[in-house]
């Protein structure tokens, strides 16, 4: 007795590799913090300011700027992925065996 299965459904989909924004923001902020440390500790110290205070001030600005640059880089890569997107046709394949965990 043949089983009555509906015909497989076919769909056209778009496939592309889009970047995740959060890792780009975090990496940009970390690079900014490293740049702030170099800017604060590599130059000769000013006696009127503590090096830690200078680092903290630079860290806020450089981390924010690095996060913004990371977001811009992610946006550029996202636009490039739109240009490289491809179309594909997918078809639903019915299960050959029923799942024993699912109750009818």
N, C-alpha and C positions, 0 to 999 in steps of 0.2 A: 504494500500500500504506500504509494508515494505521498510524501508530506507536502502540504499546500503552503509554499513559502511565497511571499510577495516578491516581485522582481527587485533586484538590487537597485538601490537609489544611487544615481550618479550626480555629483556636484562639481562645479568648477570652483577652485579655491586659489587664493594668492599666497605664495610662499616667499618669505623674505626673512633675513636675519637682522633684527632690530636690536640696538644696544639697550642695556638696562641702565637707567639714569643714576640710580643711587650709588653704584660702585664708582661711576665717573665723578660724582660730587664728592664722595669720601676721598678718593685718590687725589683730586684737585686740592681739597682742604689739607690733606697730609703733606703734599708737595709744598703748599703755601706755608705750613708750619715749619717745614725744614728750611725754606727760604728765609723765614723770619728768624730762625736760630742763626743762620749764617749772617744775616744782616745785623743782628743784635750783638753777636759775639766776635765777629771777624774784624770789625772796625775798632779803632782805639776808643776806649771808654771815655765818656764825658763825666767829670767828677760831680756834676750837679744831678746826674740821674743814675740810679742803680741799674745794672745790666739786666736784672730780672724784670724790672718795670719796663725797660725798653723792649725786652723780648715779649712781654705780655701785650704791650701796645701793638707791636708789629704783628704778633700772632693773630690778633683779632682782624686786622686789615688784610694780611696776606692769606689767611685761611679763607676769609670771605671771597677775596679775589680769586684764589685758586679754585674754590667751589664754582664760582661763576664761569671761569675758563673751562672747567671740567664739564659743566652743563652745555656750554657752547660747542665743545668738541663732540659731546654726545648728540647734540642736535645736527651737527654737520654729518656725522656718521649715519644718523637716522635718515637724513635726506638722501645720502648716497645709497642706502639700502632700498629706498623706494625706487630709485632708478634701476636697481639690479633685481627687482622682484620678478618672479616667474609665476606663470599660471600652471596649474596642474588639475587633472581630473581625478577625483577620488570616488571610490565605490564602496558602499557598505557591504561587508561580507557577513552573512549570518554565521552564528556559532555552529560548529559541526556537532558538538556535544553539549547538552544542557549543563549549566553550572550547578553542582550539587549543593552549594550553599544557598542558592536562591530557591525559595519555596513558591510554587505556582499559585 
